[in-house]
Amino acid sequence: MEKKQETPELRRALQARHLSMIAIGGSIGTGLFLASGATVAGAGAGGALLAYALIGLMVYFLMTSLGEMAAFMPVSGSFQVYGSRFVDPAFGFAQGWNYWYNWAITIAVELAAAAIIMHYWFPAVPGIVWSAGFLVIIFSLNYFSVKGFGEAEFWCSMLKVFTIVAFIIIGFMMIFGIMTEPEPSRIAPGLQVMMQGEGPFVGGVAAFVGVAMVVGFSFQGTELIGVAAGESANPGRTIPRAVRQIFWRILMFYMLSILIISLILPYNDPLLLKNDMKDVGASPFTLVFSRAGLAMAASVMNAVILSAILSAGNSGMYASTRMLYAMAKNGMAPKLFARLSSNGVPRNALYATALIACLCFLTSLFESNAVYMWLLNSSGMTGFIAWLGVAISHYRFRRAYVRQGYDLADLPYKAKWFPLGPLFAFALCVLIMLGQNYAAFTAAKVDWNGVIATYLGIPLFIAFWLGYKLKHKTRLVPLAEVDLAEFHAKAREQRLADKGHLAVDAAR
């Protein structure tokens, strides 16, 4: 019998700073720099702030849920593994393919937006040229090593954070009169801006639900630490630290940015209402910088938005590639996607993901704005389905953990507010998913294009789930049979080792 050759493994080369910036880089992109204006214009300043606050609270609970599972069981492709082990193998199968599709489409969304942004500088160059060029760059960053990807993401995310901090400082200087607008005829920044017309709440509940999906899309990416858990060094320590830091940083960036936009730009501002993806001048960040009298604001923000778009696409390429690799390792995708290069990169999975990202080339055949919004809506729904899976998996994980008599003190990280947290996240996810485009059904004529673009992810997920279930005759895993022993032993061993180190340090 031939001796089985050793195969390469994923490299645990990502540090805590990489994990933090990977999540920030994946979640701060067009959702904040471009689509945030649409939320203020659509639901008013109050509606936008409330949407970000509620979705932010939901994401907080999801992050703590994911952090508890990922610190206990740090594996690549976490959503698929957790769904299979804690719920049902068929559920994990559907979760894995849903998440892969989610981020593969998000790459296309970001590349479509990048081509539109480049139109600002080079209007004569076809968008397909820029989409192809940026796809090559993102592909190359993911082709070599995970450490190279982590470093690139770290510095790109630092640029975005610096821009947002500068925006917040300049915004508050304008609000408090330290920096005045070159055109004093405009209404002065402050609460009176939020109260104009129908403000601060515009359009009622329907408008609020309508912008919630866009807000959710903006926050998507925070869950990337779960995907990166399999390649993080000392996950029992780095993941809890990243969970505690990431959410509050992102929430602060988003909430303060939306507040400043709301206090400076009225919801009915003509440029804000324009929301033209072909014109970076419609970005609320550009509008605020311009009103502060900063020349070249549009060009500077164009460069920043471009880097943000490529950073988010880079994170998406990483996430979808690792998910496809994990599914292949678990027998839920073709085995060729489980192959690793000598330096631990799943390149076959990378090739397949890059092909899906080529959907961005549709922007060269149709009107860019329409294709971009279709992809945005499609990605947003699949992202909410992934979050729904996190809430369900964590609820069953904790119940199984307690049912089998394990000590909660052995968990490297314990989520607060259980079971309220995952139940609240589950309920809000379902509400937003189902109510996202209900207006399409209440109109005199059903808008089937809108319905398909918005809800396509739901029947696809159900089809994958039921198809796998019927074929393999899977069942809901009983709580007493959930396999936790191996990872509990490792977690307990690590906790005892940490206590020993602390005792030694105290003695010194």
Beta strands, then each sheet from edge to edge (+ up, - down):
end
